[in-house]
Amino acid sequence: MTHDVSIVVPAYDNWWLTRRCLEALRTLRSAIGVRFETIVVDNASTDETPARLAENDDVRSIRIDPNANFGGAANAGARAAQAPLVLFLNNDAWPLGDALTPLVAAFDDPAIGIAGAALFYEDGVTQGAGCVLLPNAHWFLSCRNLPAEIDGVRRSRDAVVVPGAAFATRTQWFLERGGFDAAFRNGFEDADLCMRAHADGFKARYVAGSHFAHYEGATIGRFEWENENERLFYRRWSAVLAGVPRTERGEVGAIVVRRGTSDETGDAVLGDLLEAIRSYGHPVVERIAPWQRFDRRFRTAATLAWNCDGAAFAPSVDVLVRDGAARVRTHGAASVEVPWMPCADASRADRAFAGKRDAYGYADLLAAYSGAYGEEQAQDARRTGAPRRSA
């Protein structure tokens, strides 16, 4: 049988994630016109992955040992690929509807060397619509945490870099270029490959019609080498990146928090939100002291109203409860409403809730993260420290 695309899924432990990915692909196989093969590269897994793969007759599996990191596993899968295109798919990602047809169709343009999909969180909020380069030279997922309906998510376009959780390339070119560079360890392989494609005269394309959900950061040790990977990437590509347009995210000003009515649970949600705001470099205060106005960050301060009257204050954020589940709602330049998901940190159960059974259901959710409710939640709990979207 001739295939249009070979889907290569590197997998290290977390069989429950690989299983979900394979089940979604299996459902897709009979529903679309794209012909594909699935190749799972078992990257020295120590859980039930090898035994379970042997039970899947419609999947080709390759075992490598010792672990060769993402790049090495992906390269092994590409060498076994039989199709002219290869789609590298994280085992913690899965297609949402027919994600393959638009991705494969992008290569009808001979100028396209790499095509990346639109990535979404499990709740449907955008994780990334391609990547943008910030003024500080860090890569950032475009439209991260924004609604899927906005133009930046729905519009396909050329990009400098597309994220590697679900992206495709031309098999022959990939192999001739030596595949992913093994010098990168579980990070920046995708960005480096995009830069090499540009150097060879290809374009990278963000394909808005190709939708994948991505659990993000599920592999243990995923970010262990992030700093080293980034330094290597910029030593290699700094001269080229000097000419790449930067995307501004606004002045890093102070955030003045105006607190309205709240409770212990609301304070826990606000704590998550402020932690994220501080991570972007914004000082957070409840009032600006006279001496702080000599600091330009406080001269450009914005006010965040928390659980205040949304019509009277903008931007404002509040928490509402619907059908027993809590949601965070914003008012301002963009109105967004998303489920609130506490960070996967078992200590939160003691620090924020002290084991109480609360009306919002957060205690149940935190218990799930502790592994009390089954295999998937137990695996989920291991993601502590990963950049999971919270508030």
C-alpha positions as CSV (number, residue, x, y, z in Angstrom):
1,M,0.0,0.0,0.0
2,T,1.2,3.5,-0.9
3,H,1.1,6.0,2.0
4,D,0.7,9.8,1.8
5,V,2.4,10.4,5.1
6,S,4.2,8.3,7.8
7,I,3.3,9.3,11.3
8,V,6.2,8.9,13.7
9,V,5.4,8.8,17.4
10,P,8.4,8.8,19.7
11,A,7.3,7.4,23.1
12,Y,9.0,7.1,26.4
13,D,6.8,5.6,29.2
14,N,3.4,7.2,29.7
15,W,1.6,4.4,27.8
16,W,-1.8,5.9,28.6
17,L,-0.9,8.9,26.5
18,T,0.5,6.8,23.6
19,R,-2.7,4.7,23.8
20,R,-4.9,7.8,23.5
21,C,-2.8,9.1,20.6
22,L,-3.1,5.7,18.7
23,E,-6.8,5.4,19.4
24,A,-7.4,8.9,17.9
25,L,-5.3,8.0,14.8
26,R,-7.2,4.7,14.5
27,T,-10.5,6.5,14.4
28,L,-9.2,8.9,11.8
29,R,-7.9,6.2,9.5
30,S,-11.3,5.1,8.3
31,A,-12.8,8.6,8.1
32,I,-10.4,10.5,5.8
33,G,-8.9,10.2,2.4
34,V,-5.3,10.6,3.5
35,R,-3.4,7.3,3.6
36,F,-1.0,7.0,6.5
37,E,1.1,4.5,8.4
38,T,1.8,4.8,12.1
39,I,5.3,4.1,13.5
40,V,5.9,4.2,17.2
41,V,9.5,4.4,18.4
42,D,9.7,3.0,21.9
43,N,12.5,5.1,23.4
44,A,13.7,2.6,26.0
45,S,10.4,2.7,27.9
46,T,10.3,1.0,31.3
47,D,6.6,0.7,31.8
48,E,4.0,-1.4,29.9
49,T,4.7,0.3,26.6
50,P,6.7,-2.5,24.9
51,A,4.0,-5.2,25.8
52,R,1.1,-3.0,24.7
53,L,2.7,-2.1,21.4
54,A,3.0,-5.7,20.6
55,E,-0.8,-6.0,20.8
56,N,-1.4,-3.3,18.2
57,D,-1.4,-5.0,14.8
58,D,-1.9,-1.7,12.8
59,V,1.2,0.0,14.3
60,R,4.8,-0.6,13.4
61,S,7.0,-0.4,16.4
62,I,10.7,0.1,16.8
63,R,12.6,-0.4,20.0
64,I,15.7,1.6,20.8
65,D,17.8,1.2,23.9
66,P,19.3,3.2,25.5
67,N,17.1,6.2,25.3
68,A,18.1,8.5,22.4
69,N,16.1,11.5,23.4
70,F,13.4,12.9,21.1
71,G,15.7,13.6,18.2
72,G,17.2,10.2,18.1
73,A,13.9,8.4,18.4
74,A,12.3,10.6,15.7
75,N,15.3,10.0,13.4
76,A,14.9,6.2,13.8
77,G,11.2,6.5,12.9
78,A,11.9,8.6,9.8
79,R,14.5,6.1,8.6
80,A,11.7,3.4,8.6
81,A,9.1,5.7,6.9
82,Q,7.7,4.6,3.6
83,A,5.9,7.8,2.7
84,P,7.2,11.0,1.0
85,L,6.1,13.0,4.0
86,V,6.7,12.3,7.7
87,L,4.7,13.7,10.5
88,F,6.4,13.8,13.9
89,L,3.7,13.6,16.6
90,N,4.3,13.7,20.3
91,N,2.7,10.8,22.1
92,D,0.9,13.4,24.3
93,A,-0.8,14.9,21.3
94,W,-3.7,13.6,19.2
95,P,-5.7,14.9,16.2
96,L,-8.9,16.8,16.6
97,G,-11.0,15.8,13.6
98,D,-9.3,15.5,10.2
99,A,-6.0,17.1,11.1
100,L,-4.1,15.3,8.4
101,T,-5.7,16.5,5.1
102,P,-4.8,20.2,5.4
103,L,-1.4,19.4,6.7
104,V,-0.6,17.1,3.8
105,A,-2.1,19.5,1.3
106,A,0.3,22.2,2.4
107,F,3.1,20.3,0.6
108,D,1.3,20.8,-2.7
109,D,3.4,24.0,-2.7
110,P,6.9,22.9,-3.5
111,A,8.3,25.8,-1.5
112,I,7.0,24.4,1.8
113,G,9.6,22.3,3.6
114,I,7.9,22.1,7.1
115,A,4.2,22.4,8.0
116,G,3.1,22.8,11.6
117,A,-0.4,22.3,13.1
118,A,-2.5,24.4,15.4
119,L,-2.1,23.2,19.0
120,F,-4.8,23.4,21.7
121,Y,-5.1,22.5,25.3
122,E,-7.5,19.8,26.4
123,D,-10.2,22.4,27.1
124,G,-10.0,23.9,23.6
125,V,-8.0,27.1,24.5
126,T,-5.1,27.8,22.1
127,Q,-1.7,26.5,23.0
128,G,0.2,27.7,20.0
129,A,-0.4,29.0,16.4
130,G,3.1,28.8,15.3
131,C,6.0,30.5,17.1
132,V,7.1,34.2,17.4
133,L,10.4,35.7,18.4
134,L,10.2,38.1,21.3
135,P,12.4,41.2,21.8
136,N,14.5,39.3,24.3
137,A,15.2,36.6,21.6
138,H,13.1,34.0,23.3
139,W,10.6,31.9,21.3
140,F,7.0,32.1,22.4
141,L,3.9,30.1,21.2
142,S,1.8,32.6,19.2
143,C,-1.7,33.2,20.5
144,R,-1.0,31.1,23.6
145,N,-4.0,31.0,26.0
146,L,-6.2,32.9,23.6
147,P,-9.6,31.7,22.2
148,A,-9.5,29.5,19.1
149,E,-11.8,31.8,17.2
150,I,-9.4,34.8,16.8
151,D,-7.9,35.6,13.5
152,G,-4.3,34.8,14.6
153,V,-5.3,31.2,15.2
154,R,-7.6,30.7,12.2
155,R,-5.3,32.2,9.6
156,S,-2.6,30.0,7.9
157,R,0.7,31.8,7.3
158,D,4.4,31.4,6.8
159,A,6.4,31.3,10.0
160,V,10.0,31.3,11.0
161,V,9.5,28.4,13.4
162,V,6.6,26.0,14.1
163,P,6.4,23.8,17.2
164,G,7.4,20.2,16.9
165,A,4.6,18.6,18.8
166,A,2.8,18.0,15.5
167,F,4.7,19.0,12.4
168,A,5.5,17.4,9.1
169,T,8.4,17.6,6.6
170,R,9.6,16.0,3.4
171,T,11.1,12.6,4.2
172,Q,13.9,12.6,1.7
173,W,15.1,16.1,2.6
174,F,14.9,15.3,6.3
175,L,17.1,12.2,5.9
176,E,19.5,13.9,3.5
177,R,20.0,16.6,6.1
178,G,20.7,14.1,8.8
179,G,17.4,14.5,10.6
180,F,17.2,16.2,14.0
181,D,20.5,17.2,15.4
182,A,21.3,14.9,18.3
183,A,23.2,17.7,20.0
184,F,19.9,19.0,21.2
185,R,18.3,17.0,24.1
186,N,14.5,17.2,24.2
187,G,14.2,20.8,23.1
188,F,14.9,23.1,20.2
189,E,15.3,20.3,17.7
190,D,12.2,21.6,15.9
191,A,13.4,25.2,15.8
192,D,16.8,24.1,14.6
193,L,15.3,22.1,11.8
194,C,13.1,25.0,10.7
195,M,16.2,27.2,10.5
196,R,18.0,24.6,8.4
197,A,14.9,24.4,6.1
198,H,15.1,28.2,5.6
199,A,18.8,27.9,4.8
200,D,18.0,25.4,2.1
201,G,15.4,27.7,0.5
202,F,12.3,26.1,2.0
203,K,9.5,27.8,4.0
204,A,7.9,26.8,7.2
205,R,4.1,27.0,7.2
206,Y,1.6,27.3,10.1
207,V,-1.5,25.4,8.9
208,A,-4.5,26.7,10.7
209,G,-6.9,24.0,9.5
210,S,-4.8,21.2,11.1
211,H,-5.9,20.9,14.8
212,F,-4.2,18.8,17.4
213,A,-4.7,18.7,21.2
214,H,-1.4,18.6,23.1
215,Y,-1.0,17.6,26.7
216,E,2.3,19.4,26.9
217,G,5.4,18.6,28.9
218,A,4.3,15.1,29.9
219,T,7.7,13.4,29.5
220,I,9.7,13.2,32.6
221,G,12.8,15.5,32.3
222,R,11.4,17.3,29.3
223,F,12.9,20.6,30.4
224,E,16.1,19.4,32.1
225,W,18.4,20.6,29.3
226,E,16.4,23.6,28.2
227,N,19.1,26.2,29.0
228,E,21.8,24.3,27.3
229,N,19.6,23.7,24.2
230,E,18.8,27.4,24.0
231,R,22.4,28.4,24.2
232,L,23.4,26.0,21.5
233,F,20.6,27.2,19.3
234,Y,21.6,30.9,19.6
235,R,25.3,30.2,19.1
236,R,24.4,28.5,15.8
237,W,21.7,30.9,14.5
238,S,22.3,34.3,16.2
239,A,23.5,36.0,13.0
240,V,20.4,34.9,11.1
241,L,18.0,35.7,13.9
242,A,19.3,39.3,14.0
243,G,17.2,39.9,10.9
244,V,14.1,38.2,12.1
245,P,11.2,40.6,13.2
246,R,10.4,40.6,16.8
247,T,6.9,40.4,18.3
248,E,6.3,42.9,21.1
249,R,4.2,41.9,24.1
250,G,3.9,45.4,25.5
251,E,5.8,47.3,28.1
252,V,6.7,45.3,31.2
253,G,4.8,47.5,33.6
254,A,3.6,47.0,37.1
255,I,0.2,45.4,37.8
256,V,-1.9,47.0,40.6
257,V,-4.3,44.5,41.9
258,R,-7.7,45.8,43.1
259,R,-9.3,43.0,45.2
260,G,-13.1,42.7,45.4
261,T,-15.0,40.0,47.3
262,S,-13.2,36.7,47.5
263,D,-12.8,33.6,49.5
264,E,-10.1,31.0,50.2
265,T,-10.6,29.3,46.9
266,G,-10.7,32.6,44.9
267,D,-7.5,33.6,46.6
268,A,-5.9,30.3,45.4
269,V,-7.0,31.1,41.8
270,L,-5.6,34.6,42.1
271,G,-2.3,33.3,43.4
272,D,-2.0,31.1,40.3
273,L,-2.8,34.1,38.1
274,L,-0.3,36.5,39.8
275,E,2.4,33.8,39.7
276,A,2.0,33.7,35.9
277,I,2.0,37.5,35.7
278,R,5.2,37.8,37.7
279,S,6.8,35.2,35.4
280,Y,6.5,37.7,32.6
281,G,8.4,40.3,34.5
282,H,5.6,42.4,35.9
283,P,5.9,43.7,39.4
284,V,2.6,43.0,41.3
285,V,1.5,45.4,44.0
286,E,-1.8,46.5,45.7
287,R,-0.9,50.2,45.6
288,I,1.9,52.3,44.1
289,A,4.0,54.1,46.7
290,P,5.2,57.6,45.9
291,W,8.8,56.6,45.6
292,Q,8.0,53.8,43.1
293,R,6.9,56.4,40.5
294,F,10.5,57.1,39.8
295,D,10.6,53.6,38.3
296,R,9.3,53.6,34.8
297,R,7.6,50.2,35.3
298,F,5.3,51.9,37.8
299,R,4.6,54.9,35.5
300,T,3.1,52.4,33.0
301,A,1.2,50.4,35.5
302,A,-2.1,48.7,34.7
303,T,-4.9,47.9,37.1
304,L,-6.3,44.4,37.5
305,A,-9.6,44.2,39.2
306,W,-10.2,40.9,40.8
307,N,-13.8,39.8,41.5
308,C,-15.0,43.4,41.1
309,D,-17.8,44.6,38.9
310,G,-16.6,43.7,35.4
311,A,-18.7,46.5,33.8
312,A,-17.0,49.2,36.0
313,F,-13.4,48.0,35.9
314,A,-11.3,46.9,33.0
315,P,-9.3,44.9,32.7
316,S,-11.0,42.7,35.3
317,V,-11.1,39.1,36.2
318,D,-13.5,37.1,38.2
319,V,-14.4,33.5,39.1
320,L,-17.8,32.0,38.4
321,V,-19.2,28.6,39.2
322,R,-21.3,26.8,36.6
323,D,-22.6,23.2,36.9
324,G,-20.3,22.7,39.9
325,A,-17.1,23.7,38.0
326,A,-15.2,26.9,38.3
327,R,-14.2,29.2,35.4
328,V,-12.0,32.2,35.1
329,R,-13.6,35.1,33.1
330,T,-11.8,38.2,31.9
331,H,-13.2,41.6,30.8
332,G,-11.2,44.1,28.8
333,A,-9.6,44.2,25.3
334,A,-10.5,40.6,25.0
335,S,-13.3,38.7,26.8
336,V,-12.2,35.2,27.6
337,E,-13.7,32.5,29.8
338,V,-11.8,29.3,30.5
339,P,-11.9,26.5,33.1
340,W,-9.6,27.0,36.0
341,M,-7.1,24.2,36.3
342,P,-4.9,24.2,39.5
343,C,-1.2,23.6,39.0
344,A,-0.3,19.9,39.2
345,D,1.4,20.3,42.5
346,A,0.4,17.9,45.3
347,S,1.5,20.4,48.0
348,R,-1.3,22.7,46.8
349,A,-3.8,20.4,48.5
350,D,-2.4,21.3,51.9
351,R,-1.3,24.8,51.3
352,A,-4.4,26.2,49.6
353,F,-7.2,23.9,50.7
354,A,-6.1,22.1,53.9
355,G,-8.1,19.0,52.8
356,K,-11.5,20.8,52.8
357,R,-14.3,19.7,50.6
358,D,-15.3,23.0,48.9
359,A,-18.3,23.9,46.8
360,Y,-16.1,24.6,43.7
361,G,-14.8,21.1,43.4
362,Y,-11.2,22.1,43.6
363,A,-10.4,19.6,46.3
364,D,-11.6,16.8,44.1
365,L,-9.5,18.0,41.3
366,L,-6.4,18.2,43.4
367,A,-7.1,14.7,44.7
368,A,-7.1,13.5,41.1
369,Y,-3.7,15.1,40.6
370,S,-2.4,13.2,43.6
371,G,-3.2,10.0,41.8
372,A,-6.2,9.0,43.9
373,Y,-8.6,8.4,41.0
374,G,-6.7,6.2,38.7
375,E,-3.8,5.6,36.2
376,E,-4.2,8.7,34.1
377,Q,-4.4,11.1,37.0
378,A,-1.4,9.4,38.6
379,Q,0.7,10.0,35.5
380,D,-0.6,13.6,35.4
381,A,0.6,14.2,38.9
382,R,4.2,13.6,37.7
383,R,4.0,16.7,35.6
384,T,4.7,19.0,38.5
385,G,6.8,21.9,37.3
386,A,5.8,21.6,33.6
387,P,4.4,24.8,32.1
388,R,0.8,23.7,32.2
389,R,-1.6,26.6,31.8
390,S,-3.4,27.2,35.1
391,A,-5.4,30.4,35.7
